[in-house]
Amino acid sequence: MDTLPLLLFFLPSILLISQKVVANEITNVGAVGAIVDQSCRNGKEAKVAMDIAIKDVYHKLNHSFYLHTINSERSPILSAFAAKDLINKQKVQAIIGPQTWEEAQLVADIGNRAHVPVLSLADATPPWAADRWPFLVQAAPNSFIQMKAIAAIIESWEWHRVTVIYEDTESSTAGIIPHLYDALRNSSVEIANLLPLPPYELEMIKRGQCRVILVNLSLPLSTKLFERATEMEMMQKDYVWIATDAFTNLVHSVNASSISSMQQIVGVKSYFPKNEPHFPYFFKRFRKRFFSEFPDEDNHEPGIYAVQAYDAVWTVCQAMIESNYQEGKLLHTILGSKFQGLNGKIEFIDRKLAPLRTFQIINVVGKSYSTLGYWSDAFKFSKRVDGKVANNSSMKSLVPVLWPGFSLTTPRGWAIPTEAHPLRIGVPNGSVFEEFLTVSRESGDSFGGYVIDLFHLTVQNLPYFLPYKFFRFNDAYDDLVRQIYLKKFDAVVGDVAIVSRRFEYAEFTQPYTQSGLLMVVPVQKLTNKALLFMKPFTKGMWVLTGVITIYNGFVIWLIERKHSSELRGSALNQIGILIWLSFSTLFSLHGEKLHSNLSRMAMVVWLFVALVITQTYTANLSSILTVQKLEPTVTNIETLQNSNSMVGYCKGSYLATYLVDVLNFKRNNIKNYSSANEYAQALRTREIAAVFLEVPLAKLFLAKYCEEFTVAGPTFKVGGFGFVFPRDSELIPDINKSLLNLYETDSNSILDWYIHWKLGTTIDAYGCGESSEPADWA
């Protein structure tokens, strides 16, 4: 009975204190929404990490927050409905997620209208999104810089082409692919094939030449792709598989049965510091909670998606506390956040979390993966993440890579033809000169000539065995080159000229002959023999000789006139003596008649000059008199054009267009021929006034008909002859290198051999005649 009055006395005080406590607890409660796909691994990790973060905020900051998490099932429509529900019913003050851009853009639009900040966990946010939705904040750092790391990997191993398989989503096409293009272009790497998934055409890749394959797919799609590639024996030696962080960030979660089909993949993985002081405690709790919520998962370790979600919750909660739960200030406070999270420093720049600058280079081996090293925008490749050890621009400085097929030998990166599937090479059946290229049907097609032998030598000098087979082609040269584009041939070998329009269908090696176009015309005997004595010297030489002679006579006359009365007299008499003295010194020294030592010195010098002049004249005149002198009938193309003369060219050649469009001949004034004999006969009968041939063909023609025809006019610039391959073919650099080696060792003198032994003669630069010196063919 005594206690009842005492309880009644303290009851009002107890109720008052209770009301204050409840009121205080209510004011310290915030509502946070989360939208993640809990059917996939990254969504599961994010959900568990956010639950842990909410509890950590309460224990460390003494503030309670309600986390309302909705499963989006990776559906943009469900994500939009979830955002409306969180804002209108749950009254959340901020939304975290989703993890794909396709979902995030719909949620951002809804959040922007309600002025609710949306912290997107999608890393592929377009640059224009912040202007369109001011309340959208990118809380996951974009990893576009990883494309530079991928390009550096490809460049390190000197691969020039790569096939890209990517997920056909808006985030890939609008975000990742453009950055990949830029990075590869800066490293001089071509994209051989750009294949969206679904569908994927591994059969097409296997039939193609490129063996470096870059995969930018989510974990489920990557798993299916690699299982299919294993079935098709595409995870074996000579293949290279490189994966982006869309797969590698979750590689730790792959089960043993699936990872067996992913062996020896090289990947770029987003790096986060596991030596952060709070990470071990987070790691321990995450494993325990993840196992309890998702027992079907084989691996319970947190990855990059877990730490990103954890840091996003801390960002929102701290901003709510600092803004005193005032919605109008929340966005500004979030964007001003600066603290050290599990994923490193948290700081927003232009409404985006600072991008990742460091990536792990991993190699999938066994049941997990090994770290080969690191790549960062600042230090490039390094074995340590802190950059305290030597860094290098090449991946070769890292731990050795185990390539597919358990090989330590670096793959070539492209498929070499085999004996079962040799290189199919088209050969034109229309060459004018059999010595240059011949196609015979005796006992089946047989191929010979300079071009064929040169190609044999070039292939023999390659550092690997290259099987090939020749096939005859009977149509025009342009059609032959087009067959490569149509994939009927793998290469073309022949007298195929390097012409700009043909690059639309194929690519050429460097020229294997001297480049240039020559005009060959008939010769005629030298006319006007009356002035034959003038031919040894040019007009300029005659004028110079006369001037020097008169000048020397004038000097002698000027010095000697003081000592001899014969050199005096009338002006006419002195002029006559001066001229006689000038020309007589060509044949005599007059030493006994000279009185001055200066005169004698001048005469001695002149004697040597006169001796050289007379001997040169005598030699040239003797040559003219003893050798039959021939000269071209036409000396330039202007003469041909003004006289409306006909000119010839090789049938099927590009010269039909060149003569009309470049050299401005009328189309009616050009005529094609198919053999050297036809050329010669047409020139003899004056059916044509000239024929246009490439330098090597002109030399062969003159070797046969050196007494009848000659070269006239300048050498016109054309591309020369080259071997033809598909555009961006991996064989071209090796063929070019082999050709250079042949040139440097003089092996290309095989054309001289053809001329000397098959025609019984050699030729000089642009004419003919016996010579022991090889011509300059390259």
C-alpha positions, 0 to 999 in steps of 0.5 A: 500500500505504501508503494502505490502513492510513490508510483503515482508520484513518479508516473508523470515523470516516467511518461514524459521521459518515455515520450522524449526518448520515442520522439528522439528515436523518431527524429533519428530515423531515415528511409532509404530505398534500394532497387537491385536484381537479386536473381544475379550475383552482383545484386545479391552481393549489393543487397547483403552489403547494404544490410550490413552498412545500415547496421554499421551506420546505426552502431557507429553514428547512433542513427537509425535508417530503414532500408526498403529493398525491392527485387527488380529482376533486371526488368526496367519496367519493374524497376520503374514501378519499384521507384514509384512505390518507394517514393509514394508509399515508403516515403524514402528520401533517396534511392540506391540502384539499380545496377544496369543503365537500362533500369537506372534511366527510368528510375532516374526520371521518376526520382527527378520528378519527385526531387528524390536523389537516385544513386545509380550503381550502373557504371556505364552512365552517358555523359548527357544523363546528369543534364537531363536528370539533375537528381541522378548521381553515379555512385559506382565509378565508371570503368571506361579507362579499363579499355586503355588497359585492354588496348595496352594488353593487346599492344604488348603482345604485338597483336594487330586485330581483335574480335569483340563480342559484346552484349547488345545493350544500350550501355554497351553500344553507347558507352563501352564500345566508343571508348574501346574504339578510341583506345584500340585506335590509339594502339594501332589495333583494328577490330576485325569483327564486332559481334553483338550477343545474342546471337553470337557466331562462334563458327564465323570466328573459327572460320576467320583468321583473327584469334584474339577475342575480347569478351564484354558480357555479363557473367551468365552470358559469358558462362554460356559463351565459354561453354560453347567455345569449349565444345567447339575446341576454341579454348585451345592453343593459338586462341586468346581470350580477354575478358572485361570487368563485366565478367572478371568482377564476378569470376570469384563466384563461378562454380567449379564446373563452369570455371573449367570451361574458362581456363587461361582467360586473361582479364581486366578486373576492377581493383579495390583495396583489401588492406583497408582497416575496416575491410577484414571485419566487413569481409567476415560478416559478409561471408556469414550473412551471404551464406545464410541468405543465399546458401545455394551460392558456392562462393561467399566472398564479397566483390567490387559490387558489394563494396560499392553498395556498402559505400553508397549506403554510407554516402546517403546516410551521412548526407541525411545526417549532415543535412538534418534530414532536410530533403531540399539539402540532401542532393547538395550534401551527397555531392559534397561527400568526402570520406574513405570508403571500402572502395577507396576515396569517395568523392563526386565530380560532376555528379559522378564518383571519381573513375577507377584508375587501377585494374588487376590483370588476372589469369584464370587458372584451375578453380580460381584465378591468379593475379599477374599484376596491375595496370593504372593510368599513371604507372601502366603495368606494374607487379605491385599496386603502389607503383613502388616497383619498376613499371612498364608500358608492356605486359611482358614485364608482369608474371608470365601468362598461361595461355589457352592449351596450358602454353607459355608460348605467346599465341600468334593471334591469328590463324595460319593456313594449314595443309588441309586448308592452304592459302587460295591464291589467284593468278591472272591468266593474261600477262603479256610477258611469259618471263614475268608470269606464265600460266600453262595448261599442260598436265594441269595448271602450272605457274612460272615466271619471275613473279611466281619464283619471287613469291616462292622465295618470299614465303620460304623466308617467313618464320613459319610454314605457309601452305598455298595453292595457285588458281588460274583466273581468266577475267580482268585484273580489277575483277581478280582483286575483287575476288578477295573481297568476295572471299573466293581467294585469300591472296593474288600473285601476279603482275597486279598494279597497286592502284588506289581504287583497288584498296576498296576491296583488298590491301597490297604489300609494298611494291616488289618491282621498281615503280613507274610507267614508261613510254616505249617508241620506235627508233629511227636513224640519225638524220642531217649528217652535214652537221655531224661534226657538231654532235660531240658537244652540246650547244652550251659546250660549244659556246663555253669553249668559244668564250674561254678560247677568246678570253685566253687570246685576249689575255695573251694579247693584252700582256704581249702587246707591250713587248711586240710591235706586231701586236700593235697597229690599227684597231682592225689589225689588232682584232684580227691578231687577237682572234688568230692568237686565240684559236692558234693556242688550241694547237700550239704553245707559242712559248718561243714567241712569248716575252712575259712570264705571265703569258707563259704561265697563262699558256701552260694552264690553257694547254691542259684545258685545250688538251681535255677539250680536244681529246673529248671531242675526238672520242665523241666524234669517233663514237658517232662515226663508228656506232650507228646512232638511233633516236626515238621517233617521238620524244614526249606525250604532247607530240602524240596528243597533238598529232592524234596518234594511237597508243597501246597498253596491256589488255585488262590493265588499269592503264585504260583508265590511267591514260584517259584520266591522268595522261589525258589521251582520248579514249578512241586513241588507245588500244589494248594488246595481249602479247609482246609480239603484238606490241612490236608488230603494231609499233613496226607497222605504225598502227600505234605510235607508242606503247605504255608499260610498267618499268619491269615490263618495259625492260623485258620488252627492250631486252627482246627488241632493243634494236628497234625500240627505245624509251622516250619521255619521263617516268610517270609515277604509278604504284608498281606491282605488289602481292594482294591480300585481304584488308588488314590481313595479318600476313602483310607485315610478315610478307613485307618483312620477307620482301625487304630481307630479299632486297637487302640480300640481292635475291630479287636479282632473279629478274636479271637471271631471267633476262640474261639466261632466257633472253641471252642479254642484259639491259641497262636502266632504260635501254639495252646492250651488254652489261655485267652490272645488274639493273636496279629493279627494286 
